[in-house]
Amino acid sequence: MNTARYSVMLILGVSVVNVSLNLAAVCTKGKCTCPANCIDNCDNNGTCVLCNSGYKGSTCEQVCPTYKHGVNCSQNCSKNCLNKECWHHNGDCKHGCVNGYFSTKCQQACPKGCFNNSCNISNGLCKNGCKSGFTGDKCDRPCSNGLFGTNCRQNCSSKCLSKKCYHEDGKCLQGCESGYYGNSCSNTCPPQCFNKSCNQSTGSCLQGCNAGYQGPLCHEVCPSNCLNKTCDILNGYCKHGCKNGFTGPQCDQPCPSNCVDKICDLTNGSCTLGCNTGYTGLKCEQCKFPL
């Protein structure tokens, strides 16, 4: 019979005791007893074919490293184990789970509604309650239609179409009623938007401005000398011309003083009806009878 023996010296008080550990197979009449951590079979030298879960080595005497487990230490610990360390014999995490996971091997994700994504390692119940928009024992149910926020205690805005909003932050899902804008439709469209119609994200007027106003939000007054007080909403140019006595795209330039009735061309300022007595020229700037 071939054997492999190892001696261990134990100090007990003042005595030294030699203890022999037989890691080889013990064979009697052709029948062998393999080392304790062998699976099924070994040879006469005690070399194991396979080791029990959590052990490795020719005689299965070595415990798996802290990041390995399983038969012959062939499996990695779960990546969700804290420090990636697990028990060598079954793969259960030694120190618990990284945030967001639970179960003995940390393979189950915490419910998505847990506040801070934190749950009990044993049963998956949320440690710190639910985050905004979720309810239930495991915070796995979104708020019912019409409700949102912490513990689903807030009502969606009355200005949301169909009174429906996103369960976490109250953002209206189908847009706003006419005259309102913003994520929760809490802002009123600018008062001078035509038909009170505005972009639901920015509040800019969609159908132009009421007469007399300009700008994306229709909060700027058209130039005072525009006919009918109407102007282009983008550049403020008068749409229908100027009141008598003024010229220029925004009617902010006076006509030459010697134009008849102070009427002049909107583009170049030339006197449309001619000059007052005694003056000549395109803009009536010259004396007709110089001294």
Secondary structure, DSSP 8 states (H G I E B T S, - for coil): ----EEEEEEEETTEEEEEEEE-S-EEETTEEE--TTEEEEE-TT--EEEE-BTEESTTS-EE--TTEESBTT-EE--TTBGGG-B-TTT--BSS-B-TTEESTTS-EE--TTBGGG-B-TTT--BSS-B-TTEESTTS-EE--TTEESGGG-EE--TTBGGG-B-TTT--BSS-B-TTEESTTS-EE--TTBGGG-B-TTT--BSS-B-TTEESTTS-EE--TTBGGG-B-TTT--BSS-B-TTEESTTS-EE--TTBGGG-B-TTT--BTT-B-TTEESTTS-EESS--
